[in-house]
Amino acid sequence: MQALSRVASDLAQIIARGPLDGALGAEVGSNSDGDNQKALDVMADEAFAAALPGTGVRWYASEERETVEQIDEDGALALAIDPLDGSSNIDVNVSIGTIFSIRPARDGAEDSFLRSGREQIAAGYFIYGPMTALVVTFGNGVLTFVRDPQDGRFHQAGGMLTIPEDSSEFAINASNYRHWSKPVRAYIDDCLQGIEGPRAKNFNMRWVASLVAETHRILSRGGIFLYPSDGRPGYGQGRLRMVYECAPIAMLVEQAGGRATTGQDPLLDQRPDQLHARTPLVFGTPDKVDRVTAYHDLPEQEISALFGSRGLFRA
């Protein structure tokens, strides 16, 4: 954690200087999954890998690398990391972050990561925004640490973090509406009908296109985030990576009293079949996440209706 925090502190300074330190958002290639890499993606990945020797990390799996790298031969830990989440926002000064997951190291490199998210022993993220913060769980609640720009160190801020029980916000990329499944469209339709609809409440939509920023908002004030699978080529299993993004976020959310699913099943119970496997992700305040799950169980006549009350939720 000290090594991760030192690198994050250095990255915070680089990000704060923006174009004064060069074109951080310039495309420099693509990763093994075909996604464009920005200069800061590569810089962050190399910095985290370089900081790990001697920390007890045996295996290093990065979203920016095709295969797992060995760090300390006798290390007991395996680290999965998205070195720079939300890199499409680098040039527009929106909060971006680093997501990490720590697991017990197995003898096989990939075998350490192709396991249920329940085997994580720690998970968290750094968020680089107006303030730089570390949000982390070691399996017994969620703690927040804020970087003091005067000394570059992370100091604990407040007690255990708990997701608020009530919120009128949902986060989803509505431009993909036509590609969603009927249950997801039905859920969003009912939110958009506001006080006149079956939810009898007005909602606000948020979308930042930075998973860390979305997570930080929901942990702070509740709500729900949806990145479902959809009908576009390459999106049949969603777009977010289970190992590097979804499993650590799901652990944080559950430890903060929330819920995280694939839309239907608990996310942490899922086991990836490959290192860069993707999965749909729905997380947030428990009652909202449970409602999305219930929409997947509704009969066809209920989820097809644009207006009117959903039978499952009528009083």
N, C-alpha and C positions, 0 to 999 in steps of 0.2 A: 504493500500500500504506500509506503514511503517513496519507493521508486516511481510508481504511477503518479503520485502527487507531485513529485519534482518535475516530471515531464509535463504534466498538465499545467503547472505553474509557469513553466517556460513557454508553453504554447499560448497561454493566456496573454503573455506579453507580446508575442509575435502577432497574434490575432488582433490585439488592441492597436497595433501600429498599422495594420491593414496594408494598403499599397505602398506605404513607406518602406516596407520590407520586401517589396517586389510583388509580382502578380500571383498572389496566393491562390486565386481562383482559376488560373490558367489550366487548360486541359493538357495533360502530359502523357496520355495514353489511356488504356483500359485495363481493368482487372480481369481475373480468370473467368468472371461471370459475364463479361461483356459490358459492364458499366464504365462510364467515363471516369477517369481518375483526375483529380485536381492536384496541383502542386502541393497544397497543404495536406491532402490525403497521404501522399507518399512521404512527405516530411514527418508527419505525425507517426506513421507506421514505423519508419526507420528509427525515430527517437525512442519510442516505447521499447522496441526490440533491443536497442543498444543499452537501455537502462536496466535490463533484467538479469544479466549474468551475476551470479552470487546471491540471488534473492530466493532461491529454492524453487524456481519455476523450471520444470523439466520441458514442457511442451508449450509452444507459442503458436496459436492459430489466429490469424488476422484476416479480416474480410478482404484486405488488399493483397493477400497471398494465396496462391493456388493450393499449397500444401502446408502441413504442419512443420514448424522448425523446432529442432531441439536446442535448448538453452543450457540448462544445468543437467548433466547426465544423471546425477543422483537426486535431482529435485523431486519433491513430493507433490507439486502442484501443476495444474494445467490451466493456462490463461487463454481465454477467447476474447477477442477485442475488435470493436469497430473503432479504429483510431480517430476517425473524424466523421461523425454522423451529421447529415444535413449539409454536405459540402456544396450543394447547389445554391446555398444561401450565403456563401462566403463573401461575394461581391456586393451584397445588398444589406450587410450589417445586421442580419437577423441572428438570433442565438443559435449556436451550433454546439456540438458536444463530442464526448468520447464515451462509449458504452463498453463495459467489461464484465466478464463472468469468470469466476475462479472455481475450479473443480479439483477433485483428487486426481493425481496422475496415474494412469494405467501403463502397462508395459507397451501397448500398442499406441502409436501416436494418435491416429484418428479415433481409436477406441475410447480415448479419454473424453471425447466430445460427442460421439454418437450414442448418447445416453439420455435418459429422461432428465428434464430440467430440475427434478426433485433432488438430484445429486449435487447441485451447486452448493458450495459452502459459503460463497459470498457473491454479491453482484452489486453493480452500481453504475453511476455515470458522473462525468464532469460536464458542467454546462458553462459555456463561455458566452456571457451576455453582459448586461450592465454591471452585474457582479459575476464572478466566477465561483461556482459552488461545486462541492462533492456531495452526492446523495448516495448512501451506501447501506447495505444490510449484510449482516453476518449470520442471519438466520434467527435473530431475536429482536425484531423491530427495525425501523428505518431511521438513520441519523443523517443530519445535514451539517456540513462543514463549509464555511465561507473563506475564500482566499482574501487575506488582508494584503492590499497592493503595496503597503509600506514595507512588509517583511517577506512577502511572497509565500507565506505559510498558510495552511488551512486550519481554521479554528472552529470548534464546535459552536453551532448556533441553535439554541433552543433544545427542547427535549425530543422525544420520539415523534416522528411524523405520521399522521393519520389522515387518510383521505376523507374529506367532508362527506356526510351522508346525503346531502341535498345539493343539487346544482341544476341549472337550466341551460347548460352548454353541451353541445356535441361537436365532435371533430371528425370530418370526413371530406374527401375530395369529391365534391358534388359534380364536377365535370365528367365523372365516370358513371353517372347515374344510369345511363342506358345500358351499361354493361353488367350492372349488378344482378344478383339473384333476386327472385321475388321477395323472399323474407327480408333482405336488407332494404330493398326499395319500400316495402310496406312499413318497416320501422321508421325510416326517414320521412315518408309521406305523413305518417301520424304525428311526428314531431313538427313538421312544417305546417300542419293544420292548426297548431297552436291551441288557444283556449277554446276554439270552436270544435276541435277534433276530439278523438277518443282519449287523448292524454289530458285534456282540459287544462293545458298549461302552455304558455309561450316559451319558446326556446331560442337560443342564439347559436349560430354555427361558427366554428373556428377552424382554421386550417393554416398551418405554418409550413408544412413540408419539411419539418425537422422533428424526428421522433423524440429526441431529448427535450426539445422545447415543449412539445405536446405533453409529454409525460410530466414535466415539471409543473405545468399549469394544472393538470388534473390532480397530481399529488397535493398541490397547494389549495385548490378550490373545488375539486370534484368534477363530475361530468363523465363523458364517455368518448373513447377514441375508437374509430373503426377503420381498418385497412383490410377489407374483405377480399376474397378471391373474386374474379369476374370473368367475363366471356372473352376478353382480349387474348390473343396469342401470347403465351408466356406469363399470364396472370392467373392461370387455373389454380395455383396454390398460393395466391397472393404475391407479394413482392418483397416482403421483409424476410431477412434471414433468421432462422430459428436459433442457431447457435450463438451468433454475435449480437443480435438485437432483441429478439422476442423472448427468449428464455430469461435473460437477465432482467429485462423490464417486467416480465411476469412475476419473477421472484420479488422484486421491489414492491410491485403493486399488491401482491398477496400479503406481504409483510406489513404493509401500510393499511391493511383492512379492506382492500379492494378485491376485484375479481379480474382474471385474465383468461380468455378462451380463444379458440380458433373461430369463434362464432357459434360453435356447438359444444365443444369439449374443452375441459381444462387444458390450458396451454402447457403447463408444467408436466402433465402426464404424457405428453407426446415425445416420441423418440425419432430424431432425424435419421434419414437413411443415407445421407451424404453430408459432407462437411459444409457445403454451401446451400443446403436445403432451405426452401422458402416455405412460409406458412401464412395463412390469414391470421390477423390479430385483432381482437376486440378486448379492451380493458377499461377499467374505471370503477365508478361507484357500483357496488354489488347489484342493487335492484335494476339498474339500467342494463348492465351486462346480462343479467338473468333474463330480462325481457327480450333481448335479442335472441338468446338461446330459445326462448319459448316461441318466438315468431317462426323459427325453423321447424317447430313441431305443429304449427297451425295447419288445419285442412286447407286445401287449395282454394276453396271458395272464400275463405277468410283473408288470405294474403293477396288475393287477386283484386279485392275491392279497394278502390282508391279512397272512397269515402265511407262513413259509417263506423260504428264501434266494432272493434275486434271482439269476437265472441268470447275468447279466453279471458278478456280483461273487463267484461261488463260486470257491474256489481250484481 
